[in-house]
Amino acid sequence: MLNRTFIPFPILKTARLTLRQLAIHDEQEIFTLRSDNEINKYLDRKRTKTIDDARSFINKISENINKNDSVYWAITFSDKNILIGTICLFGLSDENDKCEIGYELLTNFQGQGIMSEALEKVIDYAFNTIKVQKIEAFFHRDNQNSIKLLEKFSFRDSNEADESHPDLVCYYLKN
């Protein structure tokens, strides 16, 4: 059985970063993340068109956390409380002791090792606190940055095609 208790919210810290709960004051950064063409080119999701869309998304995330269905962190620098990206664990399966991981980073913060730092902390949390035995990541086959990042942490290609989404690949990491 997984430890699916996300209240109080698990704040995670690294040398440079604080991973904190998403808040309504993050609406502008969420809008930017979810409407930016470069960030979204590999994601099959509806683009955020308004600040109200961003607020609705934040409220939906809060509901999922309150139900212990997922945990979704705002990535910030420890000395600034401004969201620069997000990372989440979702699709938690008690039957299979696994979850999915997802992440995104504002374009002007990419290539600085930020997501590596956040990913390392969240993998540790998933394995040692939630007690999952497997983490999966689904992403577009052309997203070379995600492939390199996941391989750095020993994720492996499952080599299983998804017939309904042929452009997606699945990488996984076992504890």
N, C-alpha and C positions, 0 to 999 in steps of 0.2 A: 504494500500500500504506500502510495506516495505521500509525502508531507506537503499537502496543498493548503498551507495556511499563510496568506499574504497580508494579514492584518495582525499586528502593526506592519506597515509596509517595510520590506527589507531594503534599507539603504546600503549600498555597496560603495566602498572607496578603494581607489588605487593610488599610486604615487601622484598622478595629475588630476584624476577624475573623481567626480561624485556621481553615482547612478542613483537617482532619486525618483520619487513618484511624479508622474505627469500631473500638471496642474493647469487650471483654466488660464492662468497668466502665460502659458506656453502657446497660446492660440496662434500668434503670428508666426512662430517658428514651425509649428505643426502645419500651418497653411503653406509655408514655403516648402517644407519637406514634401508634402503630399501634392503639390502643384508643379514642382520643378520638373521640366521635361527630361533633364539629364539623369536625375535621381530615379525617375519613374519609367525610363525607357525599357527596363527589364522586368517591370512589375505589371502584372495583370490586375489592375485595380482602377476604380473610378477616380479620376483626378478631383482634388478638392478645388472648388471654384470660389468659395466665399469664406470669410471668417466664421460665419455661422456653421458652415460645414466642418470647420476645424473644431469648433466648440462641441458640436454633436459627436465628433469622433472622440474627443477627450472624455466626454460623458460616457460614451459606450465603453471605452477602456476602463474607466473607473468602476462601472457596473460589473464588468468581467473580473476585475481584481476583487471586488467585494464578494463575488460568488466563488472566489478561489478557482476560477476557470483559466486564468492566465496571469502572468506578471509582466509588466511593461515599464521599463525604466526610461527616464529622460537622462541623456548623457550630458553632463555639464563639466566644465573645468572646476576644480575645487575652490578656486578663488573667485569664480563668477557663477552666478546662478542662472545663466542663460543656456537654454537648450541648444545643443549643437548636433544632436542625433538621438536616435532611440535604439533600444535593443529589447527583445521580448522573448519569453518562453510561453508557448501556447500549445494547444492540441495535447494536453496532458492526458496520458492513458494509464490508468491504474492497472488495467489488464495486461498491458505490454511493458509497463515500467519505462515509458519513453515520453518524449515531448519533441516539439519543433522549436527551432530558434529562428528569429528574424531580426534584421538590423538595417539601419539606414543612417547616413551621415550627410549633413549639409556639404555641398560641393567644395566650399572654400576651406573645409577642415579635413578633406580627404588627403591621403598620402602622408600623414603625420604620425601614424602608428596608434591613433586614438582608438580605432575599432579593434585592433589587436589587444590593446590594454583592457577594453571593456569586455571583449569576448572571453578573454582568459578568466576574468572575475566571474562572469555569468556561467561559464562552463563549470567552474569550481562550485558555484552555488547550486547548479542543477544536480551535479553528482553527489555533493556532500551534504546539502541541506534538504533539497526536495527528494533526493535518493532515486533519481531516474537511473536506468542502466544504459539508456541509449538516447542520443540527441540526433535529430534529423534536421537537415536544411534543404529546402526545395528552392531552386532558383533557375533562371534562364541559362541555357547552355552557353550563350555568348558572353555571360557576365564573368570575364576572366579575373577581375579583381576579387570577386567572391570565391572563385575556385582557388586562387593563390592564398587568400586569407584562411580558408577552411583547411587546405592542405598543410599550411604552417602549423595547425593544431592537430594534425594527424587524422582529420576527417577523411573518409574514403568514399569513392564513388560506388553507389549501390549497383550500378549497371542495370537498373530496372527501368524500363521505359514506361511512361505514363501515357496510355493510349488517348486519354481525354485531353491531355496537355503535352503534346509531343516535344515542345521546346523546353520543357522543364527537366532538370536532372535532380537526383536526390543524393546528397552526401550524408554520411552518418559517422558518429563517433560513439564507441562503446566504452563504458566505465571499466 
